[in-house]
Amino acid sequence: MDGFLSALAISFAVVFVAELGDKSQLMALTFATRYRPWTVLAGITVATALVHAVSVGIGYGLGAALPTGWISLLAGLAFLAFGAWTLRGDTLTEDERGKAERASGSAMLAVGGAFFLAELGDKTMLATITLATQHGWFGTWLGSTVGMVAADALAIMVGRLLGRHLPEKAIKYGAAALFAIFGIWLIVEAVAELT
């Protein structure tokens, strides 16, 4: 039991601190200005649990790393698409906007997909792999998942507060710009790693 608690505490602390100011936290803030907070949190939780399960499996079982260059390239292209989608999506009528907000399934898939791609090869994934090579797999998985979700929940709260005070156009252009920045950032990282 001491090994489990140690793995839980260490992985929670490492991933929580690593996530502060990370692009994933900025993504959570951005999504929270557009979707319901529980939908965003659910998407983040599912994606994080899956990515960290893969991380723990690699770290604990194989001790190898994923080809992060290609994953970063795919994630970067996806972020550019999310940015374009954000800009295009503003032609909704009030009735359509209400339906979109109630349709939490598609929003949860968008959030979960974006987070899944963003976290593959990210520093928190690599940290989780490293921790899993030294600590128990379950404690590492649980601690890293809860640590990341807790850090992103802070961003969601900030996003909801900003969303009440910012004009809709500022949110739209800001969100599209953030997605584009993330996309370009990931593509540059991928090209640097692949060359």
Contact map, one row per residue, 1 for C-alpha under 8 A:
111110000000000000000000000000000000000000000000000000000000000000000000000000000000000000000000000000000000000000000000000000000000000000000000000000000000000000000000000000000000000000000000000
111111000000000000000000000000000000000000000000000000000000000000000000000000000000000000000000000000000000000000000000000000000000000000000000000000000000000000000000000000000000000000000000000
111111100000000000000000000000000000000000000000000000000000000000000000000000000000000000000000000000000000000000000000000000000000001100100000000000000000000000000000000000000000000000000000000
111111110000000000000000000000000000000000000000000000000000000000000000000000000000000000000000000000000000000000000000000000000000001101110000000000000000000000000000000000000000000000000000000
111111111000000000000000000000000000000000000000000000000000000000000000000000000000000000000000000000000000000000000000000000000000000000100000000000000000000000000000000000000000000000000000000
011111111100000000000000000000000000000000000000000000000000000000000000000000000000000000000000000000000000000000000000000000000000001000100000000000000000000000000000000000000000000000000000000
001111111110000000000000000000000000000000000000000000000000000000000000000000000000000000000000000000000000000000000000000000000010001100110010000000000000000000000000000000000000000000000000000
000111111111000000000000000000000000000000000000000000000000000000000000000000000000000000000000000000000000000000000000000000000000000000111111000000000000000000000000000000000000000000000000000
000011111111100000000000000000000000000000000000000000000000000000000000000000000000000000000000000000000000000000000000000000000000000000000010000000000000000000000000000000000000000000000000000
000001111111110000000000000000000000000000000000000000000000000000000000000000000000000000000000000000000000000000000000000000000000000000010010000000000000000000000000000000000000000000000000000
000000111111111000000000000000000000000000000000000000000000000000000000000000000000000000000000000000000000000000000000000000010010000000111011001000000000000000000000000000000000000000000000000
000000011111111100000000000000000000000000000000000000000000000000000000000000000000000000000000000000000000000000000000000000000000000000010111111100000000000000000000000000000000000000000000000
000000001111111110000000000000000000000000000000000000000000000000000000000000000000000000000000000000000000000000000000000000000000000000000010001000000000000000000000000000000000000000000000000
000000000111111111000000000000000000000000000000000000000000000000000000000000000000000000000000000000000000000000000000000000100000000000000001001000000000000000000000000000000000000000000000000
000000000011111111100000000000000000000000000000000000000000000000000000000000000000000000000000000000000000000000000000000100110000000000000001001100000000000000000000000000000000000000000000000
000000000001111111110000000000000000000000000000000000000000000000000000000000000000000000000000000000000000000000000000000000000000000000000001001101100000000000000000000000000000000000000000000
000000000000111111110000000000000000000000000000000000000000000000000000000000000000000000000000000000000000000000000000000000000000000000000000000000000000000000000000000000000000000000000000000
000000000000011111111100000000000000000000000000000000000000000000000000000000000000000000000000000000000000000000000000001100000000000000000000000000000000000000000000000000000000000000000000000
000000000000001111111101100000000000000000000000000000000000000000000000000000000000000000000000000000000000000000000000000100000000000000000000000100110000000000000000000000000000000000000000000
000000000000000111111100100000000000000000000000000000000000000000000000000000000000000000000000000000000000000000000000000000000000000000000000000000100000000000000000000000000000000000000000000
000000000000000001111110110000000000000000000000000000000000000000000000000000000000000000000000000000000000000000000000000000000000000000000000000000000000000000000000000000000000000000000000000
000000000000000001111111110000000000000000000000000000000000000000000000000000000000000000000000000000000000000000000000000000000000000000000000000000000000000000000000000000000000000000000000000
000000000000000000001111111000000000000000000000000000000000000000000000000000000000000000000000000000000000000000000000000000000000000000000000000000000000000000000000000000000000010000000000000
000000000000000000100111111100000000000000000000000000000000000000000000000000000000000000000000000000000000000000100110000000000000000000000000000000010000000000000000000000000000000000000000000
000000000000000000111111111110000000000000000000000000000000000000000000000000000000000000000000000000000000000000000000000000000000000000000000000000110010000000000000000000000000000000000000000
000000000000000000001111111111000000000000000000000000000000000000000000000000000000000000000000000000000000000000000000000000000000000000000000000000000010000000000000000000000000000000000000000
000000000000000000000011111111100000000000000000000000000000000000000000000000000000000000000000000000000000000000000000000000000000000000000000000000000000000000000000000000000110000000000000000
000000000000000000000001111111110000000100010000000000000000000000000000000000000000000000000000000000000000000000000000000000000000000000000000000000011011001000000000000000000000000000000000000
000000000000000000000000111111111000000000000000000000000000000000000000000000000000000000000000000000000000000000000000000000000000000000000000000000010011111100000000000000000000000000000000000
000000000000000000000000011111111100000000000000000000000000000000000000000000000000000000000000000000000000000000000000000000000000000000000000000000000000001000000000000000100100000000000000000
000000000000000000000000001111111110000100000000000000000000000000000000000000000000000000000000000000000000001000000000000000000000000000000000000000000001001000000000000000100000000000000000000
000000000000000000000000000111111111100100000000000000000000000000000000000000000000000000000000000000000000000000000000000000000000000000000000000000000001101100100000000000000000000000000000000
000000000000000000000000000011111110000000000000000000000000000000000000000000000000000000000000000000000000000000000000000000000000000000000000000000000000001101100000001000000000000000000000000
000000000000000000000000000001111111000000000000000000000000000000000000000000000000000000000000000000000000000000000000000000000000000000000000000000000000000000100000000000000000000000000000000
000000000000000000000000000000111111101100000000000000000000000000000000000000000000000000000000000010000010000000000000000000000000000000000000000000000000000000000000000000000000000000000000000
000000000000000000000000000000010111111100000000000000000000000000000000000000000000000000000000000010010000000000000000000000000000000000000000000000000000000000000000000000000000000000000000000
000000000000000000000000000000010011111110000000000000000000000000000000000000000000000000000000000000000000000000000000000000000000000000000000000000000001100100000000000000000000000000000000000
000000000000000000000000000000000001111111000000000000000000000000000000000000000000000000000000000000000000000000000000000000000000000000000000000000000000000000000000000000000000000000000000000
000000000000000000000000000000000011111111100000000000000000000000000000000000000000000000000000000000010011000000000000000000000000000000000000000000000000000000000000000000000000000000000000000
000000000000000000000000000100110011111111110000000000000000000000000000000000000000000000000000000000000011001100000000000000000000000000000000000000000001000000000000000000000000000000000000000
000000000000000000000000000000000000111111111000000000000000000000000000000000000000000000000000000000000000000000000000000000000000000000000000000010011001000000000000000000000000000000000000000
000000000000000000000000000000000000011111111100000000000000000000000000000000000000000000000000000000000001000100000000000000000000000000000000000000000000000000000000000000000000000000000000000
000000000000000000000000000000000000001111111110000000000000000000000000000000000000000000000000000000000001111110100000000000000000000000000000000000000000000000000000000000000000000000000000000
000000000000000000000000000100000000000111111111000000000000000000000000000000000000000000000000000000000000001100100000000000000000000000000000000010010000000000000000000000000000000000000000000
000000000000000000000000000000000000000011111111100000000000000000000000000000000000000000000000000000000000000100000000000000000000000000000000100010000000000000000000000000000000000000000000000
000000000000000000000000000000000000000001111111110000000000000000000000000000000000000000000000000000000000000100000000000000000000000000000000000000000000000000000000000000000000000000000000000
000000000000000000000000000000000000000000111111111000000000000000000000000000000000000000000000000000000000000110110000000000000000000000000000000000000000000000000000000000000000000000000000000
000000000000000000000000000000000000000000011111111100000000000000000000000000000000000000000000000000000000000000110010000000000000000000000000100110000000000000000000000000000000000000000000000
000000000000000000000000000000000000000000001111111110000000000000000000000000000000000000000000000000000000000000000000000000000000000000001000100000000000000000000000000000000000000000000000000
000000000000000000000000000000000000000000000111111111000000000000000000000000000000000000000000000000000000000000010000000000000000000000000000000000000000000000000000000000000000000000000000000
000000000000000000000000000000000000000000000011111111100000000000000000000000000000000000000000000000000000000000010011000010000000000000000000000000000000000000000000000000000000000000000000000
000000000000000000000000000000000000000000000001111111110000000000000000000000000000000000000000000000000000000000000000000010010000000000001001100000000000000000000000000000000000000000000000000
000000000000000000000000000000000000000000000000111111111000000000000000000000000000000000000000000000000000000000000000000000000000000000001000000000000000000000000000000000000000000000000000000
000000000000000000000000000000000000000000000000011111111100000000000000000000000000000000000000000000000000000000000000000000000000000000000000000000000000000000000000000000000000000000000000000
000000000000000000000000000000000000000000000000001111111110000000000000000000000000000000000000000000000000000000000000000011011001000000000000000000000000000000000000000000000000000000000000000
000000000000000000000000000000000000000000000000000111111111100000000000000000000000000000000000000000000000000000000000000000011001000010011000000000000000000000000000000000000000000000000000000
000000000000000000000000000000000000000000000000000011111111110000000000000000000000000000000000000000000000000000000000000000001001000010000000000000000000000000000000000000000000000000000000000
000000000000000000000000000000000000000000000000000001111111111110000000000000000000000000000000000000000000000000000000000000001000000000000000000000000000000000000000000000000000000000000000000
000000000000000000000000000000000000000000000000000000111111111110000000000000000000000000000000000000000000000000000000000000011111100000000000000000000000000000000000000000000000000000000000000
000000000000000000000000000000000000000000000000000000011111111000000000000000000000000000000000000000000000000000000000000000001001110110000000000000000000000000000000000000000000000000000000000
000000000000000000000000000000000000000000000000000000011111111000000000000000000000000000000000000000000000000000000000000000000000000000000000000000000000000000000000000000000000000000000000000
000000000000000000000000000000000000000000000000000000001111111100000000000000000000000000000000000000000000000000000000000000000000000000000000000000000000000000000000000000000000000000000000000
000000000000000000000000000000000000000000000000000000000111111110000000000000000000000000000000000000000000000000000000000000001000100000000000000000000000000000000000000000000000000000000000000
000000000000000000000000000000000000000000000000000000000110011111000000000000000000000000000000000000000000000000000000000000000000000000000000000000000000000000000000000000000000000000000000000
000000000000000000000000000000000000000000000000000000000110001111110000000000000000000000000000000000000000000000000000000001001000000000000000000000000000000000000000000000000000000000000000000
000000000000000000000000000000000000000000000000000000000000000111110000000000000000000000000000000000000000000000000000100000000000000000000000000000000000000000000000000000000000000000000000000
000000000000000000000000000000000000000000000000000000000000000011111110000000000000000000000000000000000000000000000000100000000000000000000000000000000000000000000000000000000000000000000000000
000000000000000000000000000000000000000000000000000000000000000011111111000000000000000000000000000000000000000000000001100000000000000000000000000000000000000000000000000000000000000000000100000
000000000000000000000000000000000000000000000000000000000000000000111111100000000000000000000000000000000000000000000000100000000000000000000000000000000000000000000000000000000000000000001110110
000000000000000000000000000000000000000000000000000000000000000000111111110000000000000000000000000000000000000000000000000000000000000000000000000000000000000000000000000000000000000000000100010
000000000000000000000000000000000000000000000000000000000000000000111111111000000000000000000000000000000000000000001001100000000000000000000000000000000000000000000000000000000000000000000100000
000000000000000000000000000000000000000000000000000000000000000000011111111100000000000000000000000000000000000000001101100000000000000000000000000000000000000000000000000000000000000001101100000
000000000000000000000000000000000000000000000000000000000000000000001111111110000000000000000000000000000000000000000000000000000000000000000000000000000000000000000000000000000000000001101110000
000000000000000000000000000000000000000000000000000000000000000000000111111111000000000000000000000000000000000000001000000000000000000000000000000000000000000000000000000000000000000000100000000
000000000000000000000000000000000000000000000000000000000000000000000011111111100000000000000000000000000000000001001100000000000000000000000000000000000000000000000000000000000000001001100000000
000000000000000000000000000000000000000000000000000000000000000000000001111111110000000000000000000000000000000000000000000000000000000000000000000000000000000000000000000000000000011111100000000
000000000000000000000000000000000000000000000000000000000000000000000000111111111000000000000000000000000000000000000000000000000000000000000000000000000000000000000000000000000000001000100000000
000000000000000000000000000000000000000000000000000000000000000000000000011111111100000000000000000000000000000001000000000000000000000000000000000000000000000000000000000000000000001000000000000
000000000000000000000000000000000000000000000000000000000000000000000000001111111110000000000000000000000000000001000000000000000000000000000000000000000000000000000000000000000011011000000000000
000000000000000000000000000000000000000000000000000000000000000000000000000111111111000000000000000000000000000000000000000000000000000000000000000000000000000000000000000000000011011100000000000
000000000000000000000000000000000000000000000000000000000000000000000000000011111111100000000000000000000000000000000000000000000000000000000000000000000000000000000000000000000000000000000000000
000000000000000000000000000000000000000000000000000000000000000000000000000001111111110000000000000000000000000000000000000000000000000000000000000000000000000000000000000000010010000000000000000
000000000000000000000000000000000000000000000000000000000000000000000000000000111111111000000000000000000000000000000000000000000000000000000000000000000000000000000000000000111111000000000000000
000000000000000000000000000000000000000000000000000000000000000000000000000000011111111100000000000000000000000000000000000000000000000000000000000000000000000000000000000000010000000000000000000
000000000000000000000000000000000000000000000000000000000000000000000000000000001111111110000000000000000000000000000000000000000000000000000000000000000000000000000000000000000000000000000000000
000000000000000000000000000000000000000000000000000000000000000000000000000000000111111111000000000000000000000000000000000000000000000000000000000000000000000000000000000100110000000000000000000
000000000000000000000000000000000000000000000000000000000000000000000000000000000011111111000000000000000000000000000000000000000000000000000000000000000000000000000000000110010000000000000000000
000000000000000000000000000000000000000000000000000000000000000000000000000000000001111111100000000000000000000000000000000000000000000000000000000000000000000000000000000000000000000000000000000
000000000000000000000000000000000000000000000000000000000000000000000000000000000000111111110000000000000000000000000000000000000000000000000000000000000000000000000000000000000000000000000000000
000000000000000000000000000000000000000000000000000000000000000000000000000000000000011111110000000000000000000000000000000000000000000000000000000000000000000000000000000100000000000000000000000
000000000000000000000000000000000000000000000000000000000000000000000000000000000000000111111000000000000000000000000000000000000000000000000000000000000000000000000000000000000000000000000000000
000000000000000000000000000000000000000000000000000000000000000000000000000000000000000011111111100000000000000000000000000000000000000000000000000000000000000000000000000000000000000000000000000
000000000000000000000000000000000000000000000000000000000000000000000000000000000000000000111111100000000000000000000000000000000000000000000000000000000000000000000000000000000000000000000000000
000000000000000000000000000000000000000000000000000000000000000000000000000000000000000000011111110000000000000000000000000000000000000000000000000000000000000000000000000000000000000000000000000
000000000000000000000000000000000000000000000000000000000000000000000000000000000000000000011111111000000000000000000000000000000000000000000000000000000000000000000000000000000000000000000000000
000000000000000000000000000000000000000000000000000000000000000000000000000000000000000000011111111100000000000000000000000000000000000000000000000000000000000000000000000000000000000000000000000
000000000000000000000000000000000000000000000000000000000000000000000000000000000000000000011111111110000000000000000000000000000000000000000000000000000000000000000000000000000000000000000000000
000000000000000000000000000000000000000000000000000000000000000000000000000000000000000000000111111111000000000000000000000000000000000000000000000000000000000000000000000000000000000000000000000
000000000000000000000000000000000000000000000000000000000000000000000000000000000000000000000011111111100000000000000000000000000000000000000000000000000000000000000000000000000000000000000000000
000000000000000000000000000000000000000000000000000000000000000000000000000000000000000000000001111111110000000000000000000000000000000000000000000000000000000000000000000000000000000000000000000
000000000000000000000000000000000011000000000000000000000000000000000000000000000000000000000000111111110000000000000000000000000000000000000000000000000000000000000000000000000000000000000000000
000000000000000000000000000000000000000000000000000000000000000000000000000000000000000000000000011111110000000000000000000000000000000000000000000000000000000000000000000000000000000000000000000
000000000000000000000000000000000000000000000000000000000000000000000000000000000000000000000000001111111110000000000000000000000000000000000000000000000000000000000000000000000000000000000000000
000000000000000000000000000000000001001000000000000000000000000000000000000000000000000000000000000111111111000000000000000000000000000000000000000000000000000000000000000000000000000000000000000
000000000000000000000000000000000000000000000000000000000000000000000000000000000000000000000000000000111111100000000000000000000000000000000000000000000000000000000000000000000000000000000000000
000000000000000000000000000000000000000000000000000000000000000000000000000000000000000000000000000000111111110000000000000000000000000000000000000000000000000000000000000000000000000000000000000
000000000000000000000000000000000010001100000000000000000000000000000000000000000000000000000000000000111111111000000000000000000000000000000000000000000000000000000000000000000000000000000000000
000000000000000000000000000000000000001101100000000000000000000000000000000000000000000000000000000000011111111100000000000000000000000000000000000000000000000000000000000000000000000000000000000
000000000000000000000000000000000000000000100000000000000000000000000000000000000000000000000000000000001111111110000000000000000000000000000000000000000000000000000000000000000000000000000000000
000000000000000000000000000000000000000000100000000000000000000000000000000000000000000000000000000000000111111111000000000000000000000000000000000000000000000000000000000000000000000000000000000
000000000000000000000000000000100000000100110000000000000000000000000000000000000000000000000000000000000011111111100000000000000000000000000000000000000000000000000000000000000000000000000000000
000000000000000000000000000000000000000101111110000000000000000000000000000000000000000000000000000000000001111111110000000000000000000000000000000000000000000000000000000000000000000000000000000
000000000000000000000000000000000000000000100010000000000000000000000000000000000000000000000000000000000000111111111000000000000000000000000000000000000000000000000000000000000000000000000000000
000000000000000000000000000000000000000000000000000000000000000000000000001001100000000000000000000000000000011111111100000000000000000000000000000000000000000000000000000000000000000000000000000
000000000000000000000001000000000000000000110011000000000000000000000000000000000000000000000000000000000000001111111110000000000000000000000000000000000000000000000000000000000000000000000000000
000000000000000000000000000000000000000000000011011000000000000000000000000000000000000000000000000000000000000111111111000000000000000000000000000000000000000000000000000000000000000000000000000
000000000000000000000000000000000000000000000000000000000000000000000011011000000000000000000000000000000000000011111111000000000000000000000000000000000000000000000000000000000000000000000000000
000000000000000000000001000000000000000000000000000000000000000000000001001000000000000000000000000000000000000001111111110000000000000000000000000000000000000000000000000000000000000000000000000
000000000000000000000001000000000000000000000001001000000000000000000000000000000000000000000000000000000000000000111111111110000000000000000000000000000000000000000000000000000000000000000000000
000000000000000000000000000000000000000000000000001000000000000000010011000000000000000000000000000000000000000000011111110010000000000000000000000000000000000000000000000000000000000000000000000
000000000000000000000000000000000000000000000000000000000000000001111011000000000000000000000000000000000000000000000111111011000000000000000000000000000000000000000000000000000000000000000000000
000000000000000000000000000000000000000000000000000000000000000000000000000000000000000000000000000000000000000000000111111111000000000000000000000000000000000000000000000000000000000000000000000
000000000000000001000000000000000000000000000000000000000000000000000000000000000000000000000000000000000000000000000010111111100000000000000000000000000000000000000000000000000000000000000000000
000000000000001001100000000000000000000000000000000000000000000000000000000000000000000000000000000000000000000000000010011111110000000000000000000000000000000000000000000000000000000000000000000
000000000000000000000000000000000000000000000000001100100000000000000000000000000000000000000000000000000000000000000011111111111000000000000000000000000000000000000000000000000000000000000000000
000000000000000000000000000000000000000000000000000000100000000010000000000000000000000000000000000000000000000000000000111111111100000000000000000000000000000000000000000000000000000000000000000
000000000000011000000000000000000000000000000000000000000000000000000000000000000000000000000000000000000000000000000000001111111110000000000000000000000000000000000000000000000000000000000000000
000000000010001000000000000000000000000000000000000100110010000000000000000000000000000000000000000000000000000000000000000111111111000000011001000000000000000000000000000000000000000000000000000
000000000000000000000000000000000000000000000000000000111111001010000000000000000000000000000000000000000000000000000000000011111111100000000000000000000000000000000000000000000000000000000000000
000000000000000000000000000000000000000000000000000000000010000000000000000000000000000000000000000000000000000000000000000001111111110000000000000000000000000000000000000000000000000000000000000
000000100010000000000000000000000000000000000000000000000010000000000000000000000000000000000000000000000000000000000000000000111111111000010000000000000000000000000000000000000000000000000000000
000000000000000000000000000000000000000000000000000000111011000000000000000000000000000000000000000000000000000000000000000000011111111110011000000000000000000000000000000000000000000000000000000
000000000000000000000000000000000000000000000000000000000011001000000000000000000000000000000000000000000000000000000000000000001111111000000000000000000000000000000000000000000000000000000000000
000000000000000000000000000000000000000000000000000000000001000000000000000000000000000000000000000000000000000000000000000000000111111100000000000000000000000000000000000000000000000000000000000
001101100000000000000000000000000000000000000000000000000000000000000000000000000000000000000000000000000000000000000000000000000011111110110000000000000000000000000000000000000000000000000000000
001100100000000000000000000000000000000000000000000000000001000000000000000000000000000000000000000000000000000000000000000000000001011111110000000000000000000000000000000000000000000000000000000
000000000000000000000000000000000000000000000000000000011001000000000000000000000000000000000000000000000000000000000000000000000001001111111000000000000000000000000000000000000000000000000000000
000100000000000000000000000000000000000000000000000000000000000000000000000000000000000000000000000000000000000000000000000000000000000111111100000000000000000000000000000000000000000000000000000
001111110010000000000000000000000000000000000000000000000000000000000000000000000000000000000000000000000000000000000000000000000000001111111110000000000000000000000000000000000000000000000000000
000100110111000000000000000000000000000000000000000000010000000000000000000000000000000000000000000000000000000000000000000000010011001111111111000000000000000000000000000000000000000000000000000
000000010010000000000000000000000000000000000000100110010000000000000000000000000000000000000000000000000000000000000000000000010001000011111111100000000000000000000000000000000000000000000000000
000000010001000000000000000000000000000000000000000000000000000000000000000000000000000000000000000000000000000000000000000000000000000001111111110000000000000000000000000000000000000000000000000
000000111111100000000000000000000000000000000000000000000000000000000000000000000000000000000000000000000000000000000000000000000000000000111111111000000000000000000000000000000000000000000000000
000000010011011100000000000000000000000000000000000100000000000000000000000000000000000000000000000000000000000000000000000000010000000000011111111100000000000000000000000000000000000000000000000
000000000001000000000000000000000000000000001001100100000000000000000000000000000000000000000000000000000000000000000000000000000000000000001111111110000000000000000000000000000000000000000000000
000000000001000000000000000000000000000000000000000000000000000000000000000000000000000000000000000000000000000000000000000000000000000000000111111111000000000000000000000000000000000000000000000
000000000011111100000000000000000000000000000000000000000000000000000000000000000000000000000000000000000000000000000000000000000000000000000011111111100000000000000000000000000000000000000000000
000000000001001100100000000000000000000000000001000000000000000000000000000000000000000000000000000000000000000000000000000000000000000000000001111111110000000000000000000000000000000000000000000
000000000000000000000000000000000000000010011001000000000000000000000000000000000000000000000000000000000000000000000000000000000000000000000000111111111000000000000000000000000000000000000000000
000000000000000100000000000000000000000000000000000000000000000000000000000000000000000000000000000000000000000000000000000000000000000000000000011111111100000000000000000000000000000000000000000
000000000000000100110000100000000000000000000000000000000000000000000000000000000000000000000000000000000000000000000000000000000000000000000000001111111110000000000000000000000000000000000000000
000000000000000000100001100110000000000010010000000000000000000000000000000000000000000000000000000000000000000000000000000000000000000000000000000111111111000000000000000000000000000000000000000
000000000000000000000000000100000000000010000000000000000000000000000000000000000000000000000000000000000000000000000000000000000000000000000000000011111111100000000000000000000000000000000000000
000000000000000000000000000000000000000000000000000000000000000000000000000000000000000000000000000000000000000000000000000000000000000000000000000001111111110000000000000000000000000000000000000
000000000000000000000000110110000000000000000000000000000000000000000000000000000000000000000000000000000000000000000000000000000000000000000000000000111111111000000000000000000000000000000000000
000000000000000000000000000110110000100110000000000000000000000000000000000000000000000000000000000000000000000000000000000000000000000000000000000000011111111100000000000000000000000000000000000
000000000000000000000000000010010000100000000000000000000000000000000000000000000000000000000000000000000000000000000000000000000000000000000000000000001111111110000000000000000000000000000000000
000000000000000000000000000010000000000000000000000000000000000000000000000000000000000000000000000000000000000000000000000000000000000000000000000000000111111111000000000000000000000000000000000
000000000000000000000000000111111000000000000000000000000000000000000000000000000000000000000000000000000000000000000000000000000000000000000000000000000011111111100000000000000000000000000000000
000000000000000000000000000010011000100000000000000000000000000000000000000000000000000000000000000000000000000000000000000000000000000000000000000000000001111111110000000000000000000000000000000
000000000000000000000000000000000000000000000000000000000000000000000000000000000000000000000000000000000000000000000000000000000000000000000000000000000000111111111000000000000000000000000000000
000000000000000000000000000000001000000000000000000000000000000000000000000000000000000000000000000000000000000000000000000000000000000000000000000000000000011111111100000000000000000000000000000
000000000000000000000000000000011100000000000000000000000000000000000000000000000000000000000000000000000000000000000000000000000000000000000000000000000000001111111110001000000000000000000000000
000000000000000000000000000000000000000000000000000000000000000000000000000000000000000000000000000000000000000000000000000000000000000000000000000000000000000111111100000000000000000000000000000
000000000000000000000000000000000000000000000000000000000000000000000000000000000000000000000000000000000000000000000000000000000000000000000000000000000000000011111110000000000000000000000000000
000000000000000000000000000000000000000000000000000000000000000000000000000000000000000000000000000000000000000000000000000000000000000000000000000000000000000001111111011000000000000000000000000
000000000000000000000000000000000000000000000000000000000000000000000000000000000000000000000000000000000000000000000000000000000000000000000000000000000000000000101111111000000000000000000000000
000000000000000000000000000000000000000000000000000000000000000000000000000000000000000000000000000000000000000000000000000000000000000000000000000000000000000000000111111100000000000000000000000
000000000000000000000000000000000000000000000000000000000000000000000000000000000000000000000000000000000000000000000000000000000000000000000000000000000000000000000011111110000000000000000000000
000000000000000000000000000000000000000000000000000000000000000000000000000000000000000000000000000000000000000000000000000000000000000000000000000000000000000000000111111111000000000000000000000
000000000000000000000000000000001000000000000000000000000000000000000000000000000000000000000000000000000000000000000000000000000000000000000000000000000000000000100111111111100000000000000000000
000000000000000000000000000000000000000000000000000000000000000000000000000000000000011001000000000000000000000000000000000000000000000000000000000000000000000000000001111111110000000000000000000
000000000000000000000000000000000000000000000000000000000000000000000000000000000000001000000000000000000000000000000000000000000000000000000000000000000000000000000000111111111000000000000000000
000000000000000000000000000000000000000000000000000000000000000000000000000000000000000000000000000000000000000000000000000000000000000000000000000000000000000000000000011111111100000000000000000
000000000000000000000000000001100000000000000000000000000000000000000000000000000010010000000000000000000000000000000000000000000000000000000000000000000000000000000000001111111110000000000000000
000000000000000000000000000000000000000000000000000000000000000000000000000000000111011000000000000000000000000000000000000000000000000000000000000000000000000000000000000111111111000000000000000
000000000000000000000000000000000000000000000000000000000000000000000000000000000010000000000000000000000000000000000000000000000000000000000000000000000000000000000000000011111111100000000000000
000000000000000000000000001001000000000000000000000000000000000000000000000000000010000000000000000000000000000000000000000000000000000000000000000000000000000000000000000001111111110000000000000
000000000000000000000000001000000000000000000000000000000000000000000000000000110110000000000000000000000000000000000000000000000000000000000000000000000000000000000000000000111111111000000000000
000000000000000000000000000000000000000000000000000000000000000000000000000000110010000000000000000000000000000000000000000000000000000000000000000000000000000000000000000000011111111100000000000
000000000000000000000000000000000000000000000000000000000000000000000000000000000000000000000000000000000000000000000000000000000000000000000000000000000000000000000000000000001111111110000000000
000000000000000000000010000000000000000000000000000000000000000000000000000100110000000000000000000000000000000000000000000000000000000000000000000000000000000000000000000000000111111111000000000
000000000000000000000000000000000000000000000000000000000000000000000000001111110000000000000000000000000000000000000000000000000000000000000000000000000000000000000000000000000011111111100000000
000000000000000000000000000000000000000000000000000000000000000000000000000100010000000000000000000000000000000000000000000000000000000000000000000000000000000000000000000000000001111111110000000
000000000000000000000000000000000000000000000000000000000000000000000000000100000000000000000000000000000000000000000000000000000000000000000000000000000000000000000000000000000000111111111000000
000000000000000000000000000000000000000000000000000000000000000000000001101100000000000000000000000000000000000000000000000000000000000000000000000000000000000000000000000000000000011111111100000
000000000000000000000000000000000000000000000000000000000000000000000001111110000000000000000000000000000000000000000000000000000000000000000000000000000000000000000000000000000000001111111110000
000000000000000000000000000000000000000000000000000000000000000000000000000000000000000000000000000000000000000000000000000000000000000000000000000000000000000000000000000000000000000111111111000
000000000000000000000000000000000000000000000000000000000000000000001001100000000000000000000000000000000000000000000000000000000000000000000000000000000000000000000000000000000000000011111111100
000000000000000000000000000000000000000000000000000000000000000000011111100000000000000000000000000000000000000000000000000000000000000000000000000000000000000000000000000000000000000001111111110
000000000000000000000000000000000000000000000000000000000000000000001000100000000000000000000000000000000000000000000000000000000000000000000000000000000000000000000000000000000000000000111111111
000000000000000000000000000000000000000000000000000000000000000000000000000000000000000000000000000000000000000000000000000000000000000000000000000000000000000000000000000000000000000000011111111
000000000000000000000000000000000000000000000000000000000000000000001000000000000000000000000000000000000000000000000000000000000000000000000000000000000000000000000000000000000000000000001111111
000000000000000000000000000000000000000000000000000000000000000000001100000000000000000000000000000000000000000000000000000000000000000000000000000000000000000000000000000000000000000000000111111
000000000000000000000000000000000000000000000000000000000000000000000000000000000000000000000000000000000000000000000000000000000000000000000000000000000000000000000000000000000000000000000011111
